[in-house]
Amino acid sequence: MNAPTTSSGVAGAFIGKYRAWFGTAVTIVLIFLMPAVLSTYSLGLLAKYLCYAMVAVGIGLAWGQGGMLTLGQGMFFGLGAYVMAIHLKLEELGPGEVPDFMAQYGITQLPGFWELFRNPVIAAISVAVVPGAIAAILGILVFGRGVRGAYFAILSQALVAAFSVLLIGQSKTTGGANGLSDFSGFFGYDLTDPANKTMIYFICAFLTLGMVLIVRWIRGSFMGELIIGVRDQENRMKFLGYNPASIKVFAFSLAAMFAGIGGAMFVPVVGIISPSDIGVTPSILMLAGVVIGGRTTLLGPVIGTLLVRFAETQLSDAYPSAWTYIEGLMFILVIAFAPMGLGQFKGVWPWIVEKITGRSSGAAVPAGATAAAPVAAKAVKA
């Protein structure tokens, strides 16, 4: 005889069935709650952390799902940031004017690629399209030749280092090591107005939420199975007739687009972008949050990034000369004792659901099962 259904059991079953909708609703409530409980300064910091979280969502897709260790996301972050910075600079200039740093070099006419981003619509689209297109070209060249694993990681890190050096070398058109700064407006809105700063926070928050939902949809789709299948059994996927290179290019390009959007929002939030924000060290820190949060989970990269950036701010204020060592020690401890990050403890949620509903939240996966198995089954049916 079945046990009678209790109200807690019904509630637990409802939450388990509509967990995604419930989580989205709670997140939206928290997003609108933050301006009421945080100061303007703290809200600005949260917006800055969310810019990095956007990058982390893409890394979670490319690395956690696709197995591509991307050590150079700072390059795509920088591409989106510089596109946005150029547009914001052009908003402040009158006809025939050039930025102050260009005038110091005797330049009287704007470079052609600056004029390209004068239009606000083109600039808004380019912050995602430019990084995505460059990532697609690089992906075709790299993945098409079978480069993967540590070789791809080293190559991606070399690219971001070269990009940083390029920006410094082209000081006449990019501002060099000083970068671009002193932005007064954002698509016509005054950046000194606290209401507009709150608006930018909302944009960052909902962009992050949208990216998480996109990745969740991909993970639950056939494309998500293909990405995991290529990660686990690339040769088998080739045998089934799929092109692993194109699947990797898709994930890598989407991650680059997320990074570009995050970089674009970083500019009005922080008010400056320079090579020091996008080099090798910043790229590794972008990865650190994903490692700590759990690269194979959906929310782990976001939560881990927020924790890392918050800890960085607090430690740098409390221990100005030692905070980098403390942060490095924390990173080492996580790698040593929880290599899968906070995602290693994802069994807590099934345990809670089981206690509420009185039944298991999911069936166990047989040992030895691979992600390529469902892909193979669908290929046979086709």
N, C-alpha and C positions, 0 to 999 in steps of 0.2 A: 504494500500500500504506500502510495506516495505521501510524503509529508505535506501538510497544508501550507499553502503559500502565505507568507507573512508580508506585511507592508514593507519591512526592510529588505526582504528578498526581491519584491517587485521593484523597489527603488534602485537596488543594486543592479538588477538585470537591465533596467532602463538606462542607467548610467553606462553600463558596460556596452550596450548596443549602440548608444549614441554618444560614445566617448569623445569622438572628434568634434561633434557639434557642441557638446557640453564644454570641452576644453577651449574651443574658439570663443564661446560666449563669455567664459570666465576671463579669458585673456583680454577681450574687448572691454569688459568692466574694469579690469586692472589698468588698462591703457588710459581710460578716461578718469580713473581715480588718481593717477600719479600727479597731475598738476595741482590737485587739491591738497596733497600731503607733502609735496616737495617744494623747496625754494626754487627760485629762477635759476640759481647757479647749479643746484643738484639736478634739476630737470635738464639743463644743458649737458651735464655730464652723462646722464642716462641716454640722451640723444646721441652723444658721441659713442657710447658703448654699443648702441644699437647699429650704428654704422659699421662697426667691426663685426657685429653679429650677422649682418647681411653677408659679409664675406664668409663667415663661418658656416652658414647654411649651404653655400656653394661648395665649400671644402668637404662638408659632410656628404654631399652627393658624389663629388668626384673621387674622394678618397675612401670614405666609409662605404659607399655603395659600389663605386667603380674600381677601387683599388689603385687609384692614381695619386701617389703622394705628391701633392702640389706645394712646393716650397717657394714658389714665386708669385703668389697671388697679389703681392704688393704692386706688381707691374700693372695688372688690370685695375686694381684699386686706384693707382696713380693716373692711368689713362682717363678713367671717368672723372677723377678729381680735377685734372688739368683742363679737360673739356669744359666742365662747369666753371672753373676759375676764370678761364678765358672769356666765357660769356658774361660772367658777372663784372669783369673788368671792362668789357666793351659797353655794358649798360651805363657805366659811369662816364664814359668818354663822349665828347662832342664830335661833330663832323671834322674829320681831318686830324684829330688828336691821337696821340700815342701814349702808352703808359710811361711813367716817369723813368723807369729803368731803361727803356728803349731810348728815350730822349738823351740820356746820359751817354749813350754810345753813338749819338748822332743819327739815329734812325728816325726818319720823318714819315715813313709810310708803313702801315701795318703789314705783317707777313700774310701771305695768301691763306694759310691754314687758320689764322686768327679770324679773318673775314668769314670763313666758312661757318663759324659757330656764333655769328652775330644774331642770327634768327633764333628766337627762343624755342620754337618748335623743333628745329633741326638740332639745337643744343640738347634739348631734353631727350630726344631720340638717340642722339649720338653717345650719350653717357653709357648706354647699354650696347648699342650697335657696334661702336668702335672696338671696345674690348672683346666683344663676342666674335667679331669678324677676324680680328688678329689672332684670337685663340683658335678659331676654326682653321685658319691658314697654318698656324704652327702645328696644330693637331694633325692635319693631313700630312704635313711633311714628316712629323715625328712618328706618329702611330702607324702611318703607312709604311714606314721602314722597319716596323717591329720594335721600336725603342720602348722599353717599359722598365718597371722596377726602379732600382737605385739609379740607373742611367737617366731615366726621365726626371727623377727628383733632382739630381745634380744639374741637369740641363735647365730645368725651370728656375733653379736658384741662380744659375749663371745668367739667365736672361734678365732677371730682376736687377742683378748687380750691374749689368751692362746698361740697362735702361736708366738706372740712377746716375751712372757716370755720364750718359748722354745728356740728361737734363742739366747736369752741372756744366758740361762743356758748352751747351748752347745757351749761355747766359744772356745773350743779346735778345733772344726771343722767348725764353722760359723763365727768366729771373735768376738762373743759376742756382747756387746753394741756398740763396735767400728765398727762392720760390715766389709765389704770388700771394699777396695778402691785402689787408685793408679794404675789405668789401663792405659797402654800405647798404646794398640792396639785394633782394632775391626775387627776380621776376617782377619787379615793380614794388615789392614790399620792403619797408624799412626794417633792417636787421637790428636796429637799436630799440625797436618797440617790443616790450615783453610779450604782448599778444602775438606778434609774429614769430617770436622765438618758440612760444607754445605751439603755434601752428606747425612749425618745422619739426618739433618733437613728434606731433601726431603723424606727420608724413613719414618720419623714420619708423615709428612704431608700426604703422599699418603696412608699410613696405616690407618690414621684417615678417610680420604675420602673413602677408600674401606670399612671400617666398617660401615660408614653412609649409603653407597649404599646397603650393605648387609641387614642392618636393614630396609631400605626402601623397599627392595624386599620382606622381610619377612612380613612387615606390609601390603603389597598389596596382599599377597598370602593367601591361605586357612589356612595355619599354623598361620598366623597373626590373622585371625578371631577366630581360636581356642584359642589362647593365651588370647585375649580379652574376649572371651566367658567364659573361666575358671575364669578370674578375676571378671566378673560381675555376672555370674550365674553358680557357680561351681556345685551345686546340679542338675541343669537342664542339664548341660553337661554330668553328670554321667547318667542321665535318657536317654540321647540320645545315650549312648553307648561308650562315649569317656572316656579315663583314664586321669583325671586332673593331677595326679602325674607325668606321663610321659611328659605331655605338659610343666609343670612347670620345670621339670628337664632339658628339652631342652633349655628353655630360660635362666635358671640359669647357665647352663654349658657354653652356648655361651657367656654370660656376663663375666663369669670367664676367658674364653679364651681371650677375649678382654683385660681384666685387666692384665692378664699374659703377653701379648704382650706389653702393655703399660709399665709394670714394666721392661721388658727386654730392651726396648729402653731407659728407664730412666737411666740405668747404664752407657752406653757410653756417654750420654748427660751430666749427672751431675758428673759422675766419682766416685760415692760412693753409697752404699746401706747399710742401717743399720736398726735395729728394730725401731728406731725413725721415719723412713719414712713410716712405714706400720702399726703402732699401731691404737688404737681406734680413737685418735684425727685426724690423717691423713685420716682415713676412713670416718669420719664425714665430713671433708672438701671436700672429693671427692663427697659426696652426696650434699653438699651445692651448688655447681655449677649447679647440675641438678635441684635443687629446684628453684634457681633463674632463670635459663633459661627456665624452663617449662618441666616437666618430661613427659608430654603426647605428646610433639611435636618431630619432627625428628631432627631438628637442635638446639633446645633449650638447651639440655644438653651440646653440644659443645660450643655454644656461651656463656652460663652461666659460664662454667668452665673457659674459656679464660678470661672472665671479672673478675671472683673471683680471679684467680691467678695473673692477672695484678694488680688488686687493692691491693692484699696482698703484692706484691713487692713494689709498690709505697708507701703504707702506712707504711710498715716496715722501709723504708728509711727515710720518712718524720717524722714519729712519732714512734721511736723505742720502747718507753715504753707504748704506748697507742694504737698501731695499732690493737691489738687483740680485744679491746673493741669497736673500731670503726667498725671493720668488723662484730663483733657480732651484733651491733646495726643495721647495714645495713641488715643483715640476718633477724632480728626481724621485721624490717619495711616491707620487702618483704613479709614475712609470714602474717603480719597483713593486708596489703593493696592490695597485689597481690598474693594470695595463689597459683595461678597456674603459677606464675613466668611471664617471658616475653611472654610465650605462651598464656597468658590471652588476649594479644592484637593481636592474630593471625587474627582477623577480619580486620586488616588493609590491608592485601594483597587482599582479595576479594573486598574490597572497591576500591583499586587502579585498579584492573582488570575491575570492573564495570564502572569506570570512563573512562577507555581507550577504552573498547569495546562497551560500551553502554548497557551491559546486565549483569545479575548476573552471578557470577563464579560458583555457585553451588546451589543445592536445599537444603532447610532447612530440618533437620531431625525431624520427628514428635516427640512430647513429649512422653516420656515413652518407646520409642524404645530402645531395648537393643542389645548388641553385639551378644548375642546368637541367635537372630532371623535369620540372614543370615545363620548361621551354621545349625540351625534347618531346614531351607528351603532346604539346600543342602542334609541334611540327609534324608528328605522325598523323594526327587527326586531319591536318591540312592536306 
